[in-house]
């Protein structure tokens, strides 16, 4: 028969022996294995040539999948190939594939085309593929691509994966646009697992949606060509985004945290990370993550919303961390994870609770806020003070607000700076009001002793109260209040200047106390 003629189940006239075997295995639903048993020879990524005895044509594979023969009685037709070389372009674009597809250790000579195809479940395991083009592909079940190598990129733009997408241990090199994986607008019904993935180029997940969790445990992303290694603004994940370690050589496919003693591989990223406007149902986990940035690259979490941010990775030596506009409920962090001053930006960063891991004293936390504000901004200090106050740490909250006033003083004119220093030294801007009483007591005691030796005469010879140095000093120190001493006695010589100084100090103390009381009533 000729191609395209005959009844369903008829074998093409030009079918090779390998293709005849594949045809029969398809009808039987059994695995068609042409591997040699030699690990080195059977490596689809190696250099050993595979001859015609292991080769089938892509068009025969397409024929089976799109318009294949009926199954044998009591069987389910499916394509299960192991160790085959597939020549030509496997073009299923726009087609509907109903059989189950599972290819293991196969070598594709040309790209796979699946744009707008409808499939059930597809599993390519440890295959060598020049490129997988699958924009707008639709699968009812899983799309599994573990341990595959894609030499010219993987495209899943606007794809719809019914259940899970697996890219564990896959190696993906960039295409001509610089992207390794282009999956903008992709929807995954359940989990996206890309553990121990190697990405050489930009991994793009813009506006992607993942129903449950997105795991990049142990992945290594590198893009020395452009600014971003992970470009995922407006990413939506139903539960958790994991940028954490993965166990190596163990049951890492379970997607769980490696057990103690397991050899691990950290998540590593060489290039910028953009997660702006992301929505994560449970958490963003950066446990032990390692970032290598250039000076113009950053870990951008602008306007991210998630109940929990676990900022527990290694401190980036270069580049920036940007949390501007992010909204977090629980911020779990480590003091050694944050970047150096000038490389942290937190304008409009909202968090409700702080859960430090390891030592994180208040002085270090204040340095953390200062590192995020190259110029004075009150909001980061006020947010920290509010969180501490809500946690019952009122004294620490006052220390934060005092630090805010001291930082503000640096931006004021000289006269205002001097006045600020006075407020700081006297009553610590009102956050330590007990200082006013101490200063008042010291000044009163000193001036009372001094005025005991002062040369004084009565203002009115007809009648005056008896001279009392202590009451005279107190009358000068307390503004507004009249104790009947200051207006009845005149001092001479230098004692007049002492009295003037005492009046000024009294007004300063009273003003700073009033300002501090007002600030406390406003709760910072």
Secondary structure, DSSP 8 states (H G I E B T S, - for coil): --TT-S-TT---TT--HHHHHHHHHHHHT-EEE---S-HHHH-TTSS----GGGEEEHHHHHHHHHH-----TT---EEEEES-EEES-EE-TT-B--SEEEEES-EESS-EE-TT-EES-EEEES-EES-EE-TT-EESS-EE-TT-EETT-EE-TT-EESS-EE-TT-EEE--TTSEEEE-TT-EESS-EE-TT-EEESEEE-TT-EESS-EE-TT-EEE-SSSSEEEE-TT-EESSEEE---EESSSSGGG-----TT--EE--EEESEEE-TT-EESSEEE-TT-EEE--TT-EEE-TT-EEEEEEE-S---SSSEEE-TT-EEEEEEE-GGGS--TTSEE-TT-EEEEEEESS---HHHHHHHHHHT-SS--HHHHHHHHHHHHHTT-HHHHHHHHHHHHHHHHTTS-HHHHHHHHHHHHHHGGGTTTHHHHHHHHHHHHHHHHHHTT--EEES-TT------HHHHHHHHHSSS---SSTTTEEE-THHHHHHHHHHHHHHHHHHHHHHHHHHHHTT-
